[in-house]
């Protein structure tokens, strides 16, 4: 069955259900026949929603059916709809939102890491020119490391450099998310520029012989922070795509649906950015050593993406 056939066959029943839902907030107002018909249409809509989620997960028809089923549920069961639960959202809802658009998630990662690879290659090949792109506070990575220090920087330099990275990553995450309102253009630009910046800084550090110390400095918190940036970029791209291609929904309706989801993604990502900041503030300055820093960074990243798969991707898979 194609999506067009599905819509042609079932749209009439959905409109009838919408009409019944709109006739009253109490089941008794529908009469005996109306209540029976409501139950029949509701069961059909829930089955249609399950099919649409499985066959066309990214199409606006899923959002339409999701809202229709939610609106009609209280009439069928004569009970109020569930209120938003922050704990339930953080335990499952957030992860489903992150996982439900894997293509945009992959695009966001590509927009960040492909320019990073190019920037690193450029810095290794022509450090003089690449250094001109890097802000002054980052250029110390190209300076010979100070003997007797743990990470190749003085304590003050290390703290300032780590703080600058964390502050920049928060700023990037916010801009990547908010940039979706420009049709995703600003989101893509933010990811591209910061990918180049991150790669260039890493390349300059490596070219100057500080590669090991740079990795040690950023890896404990960096894996999780970069993951959060990718997810924030995905939220911005979702918002932008609703403007560019709203599907069968009016553009403002599609934008409203995606704006709510994008805000929820941003709120769910914030605690993980805070966790990365705590690691950066309390563990990174202690001079963990390369092995320990990598172990912490990989563990945090693995936990985050394992939750995306377990609580998000697998939770959406059909049984």
N, C-alpha and C positions, 0 to 999 in steps of 0.2 A: 504494500500500500504506500502510495506517495503522500507527501504532505498535502498537496492540493486535493487529492481524493479524500483524505481524512477530514479536511476542513469542509469540503462540499457535503460529505455525509453527516457530519456531526454538528455543524454550526447552527442548524435550526434548533436542535435540542438545547444547545447552550443558551440561545436567545430566549427560548421558552423558560428555562430555569431562571435566567436573569429577570424575566418578567414576573415570575412567581415570587422571587425574593424581593422585588421592588414593591409588591402589593401590600406587604405588611411585615411588621416585626414580630408578630405572634402567629404560630401555626394555625390557631383556631380561626383566624381571619380568612384562611384559604378555603375553608369548608372541607368536608370529608373527601370529596374527589380531588380537590386541590392538594390535600396533604398526601394522598396516595400517589398522585402524579409527581409531587415534589420529591418523595422518596425515590421513585423510579428514576427521575432525571438526575438526582444527586448521585445515585449509585453509578449511573452511566458516566457522569462527569468525572467522578473519582477514577473510574477505569480509564477514561480518556486521558486524564492527567498522568496516570502511571505509564500509559503507552507513549505519550508525548515526551515524558522525561527520558524514557529509554531510547526512543527513535530520533527525536529532534531536540536534544537538551538545550541547545543555544537559541532556539527560535522563540520569538515573543509569544507564541501560542501557549507555551508552558507558563509564562507569567499570567496570561489571561485566565487560564484554567485554574491556576493556583489561587488567584484572588476570588474567582467565582466559587470554588469549592469552600474556601474559608468563609465567604459571605453567607453561603447557604447552610453551613454546618450548624449554626446556632438554631436555625429553624427546624432542621431535621431532628436534632437531639434536644431541642428546647433548653439549651445551656449556653452561657456566654462563651465567646471565643477565648482561648488562652491568652493571657497577657504576656508581654515580653518578659522573659526571664534572663537576666544578665548571666547567671551561672550556666543555664542551658545553652545560651548563645556561645559563651566561651568554650564550653565543652564539646559542642557539636555544630551549632549553626555557623559559626565563623569558618570552620574548616570546610563545610559544604560550599560556602560562598567562594573560598579560595580555589577549590577544586573544580567548580562547575564550568569554568571557562579555560580549559587547559591550553587551547590554542593561543589565546591572548596572554596567558602566563608564559608560554614559550616565547612569544614575540617580545614581551617585556624583558625577559632574560637575554634574548639575542641583542636587543637594542642597548643593553648595558655591557655585556661581556665581549661582544664582537669588537666594539670600539676600544675596549680596554686592552684587548690583545694587540690591536693595531697601534695604540698609544705606547704600549710597552716596547713593541718592535721599533717604533720610531725613536724612542728615547735611547735604546741600545745602539741604534745606528747613527744617530745625530744628537747626542746629549746637549750640545750647545744650543741648537735651535729648539729642542724640546723644552729646555729649561726656561725659555722665554714665555712659554705657555703657562707654566706652573706659578701659582701665587707665591709671594715671598715667604709666607709661613711654612710652605712645603719644601722650599729649596734646600733646607738643611739636610735632606736625605742624600743629596749629592756631595755633601762634605765628608771628608775622611772622619771616621769615627774616633771618638776620644778614648784613649786607652784607659782601662780600669773601670769602665762603665759597663753595665749589663747589656744594654741594647744599642750601643753605638751613639747615644745621645746623653747629654748631661741630664740630671734629674729634672731640672726646670724645662729643658727642651722636650724631654720625653712627655712630661705632663701636658705641656702646651700643645705638642703635636697630636697626642691622643685626643685631647679635648677638641681640637680643631676638626679632627676627623669625625668625631661623634656629632658635633654640632652641624657639620656639613651634611652628614647622612640624615639627620632629622630634617634639615631644610630640604634636602633632595626628596625625601619621602613625601613631605607635604606638597612640594611643587609638582611632583609626579602625579599625585592624587588629584590635586586641584586643577592641574593642567588639562584634565579631561574635558572641561567645559569649553575649551577651544577646539573641540572636535578631535582631541588627542594629539594635536600638533605640538603644543607646549610640553605635554608628557613625553613624547618621543624626543624632543629637543633636549629636555632635561636628562633623560637617560643616556642619550648619545654623548652629550658634553661631559657628564660626570663619569661615564665609562672611559672616555679618552683621558680625563684628568687622573682617574685612579690608575689606569694602566701606565700613563706617563710617569707618575710619581714612583710607581713600583719599578719601572724600567730604569729611571735615573738612580734609584737606590741600588739596584743590581749592578749597573754600570760602574758605580762608584765603589763597589765592593761591600756595600751595606745591605745586600739582598737578604741575607740570613737574618739580620737584625730587624729589617723592615717587616719580614714575614712574622717574626716573633712578636713584634709590636702590635700588628693588626689582626693576627689570625684568631686570637682567643675570642674576640668580640666580632670580628669582621665577617665571619661566615653568616652569623645570624643577622647582622646589620644589612649585609648585601641581600640576604633573602627577603628581609622586610622591604627593601627598596624595590625589588622585583615585584613583590605582591602589591605595593602601593602603585607601581607603574601599571600593573594589570588592572587595578581598580580605575585608574585614570583612563586607560584604553577602553574599558567597558563603558564608561561614561561617554567618551568620545564617539564610540561606535554607535551608541544609541542616537546620537545626533546625525552621524553620517548615513547610517542604514537602520532606520527604526522598524524595518520589516512591515508587517501588516497593521501595526499600531500607529496612531497619530504620533508625530515626532515629540510633542510635549508630553504625551502619556508615556512613551518609551523612555524619555529622559527622566521623568519623575520616578519610574520604576528603578532605573539603573542608578539614579542619584541616591536613593535610599540604600541600595545594596552597597554602593561605593562608600558611603559614610559608615556603614556597619563594618565593612572591611577595614577602613582606616581606624575605627575604634578598636577592633579586635587585634590589629597589628601593634597598636601603641604599647601594650604591656610587654611585648617581645622586644621592642626598641628600648624600653626602660630596662629590661633584663640585660640587654647588650651593654647599656650604659653603666649598669652596676658592675658588670664584669670588667669593663674598661676602666672604671674609676677605682676599683678596689683590688683587682687581680693583676691587670696588665702592668701597673707601675712597680710591682714587686720584683720584676725580672724573672718570670716563670721559667725561662728556658724554652728553646724551640720545641722540643718534644711535648712538654706539658701544654704550651700555648696551642699547638696544633691539636692535641687531644681534646682540650676544652672546646676549641672552635668547632671541630668536626662533630663532637658529641652534641653540642647545642644545635648545630645545623641538622644533624640526623634526627634529633628529637622533633624538631619543628616539621620537617618534611615527612617524617613517619606519621605524625598526626594529620598532616594534609592527606596522606594516602589512606590511613586507617579510619579517621573520623570524617573525612571528606569524600574522597574518591570511592572507597569501598562501600561507604554508606549510601551512595547514590546508585551503585551497581544493582541491576535486577537480580532477584533471587532465583 
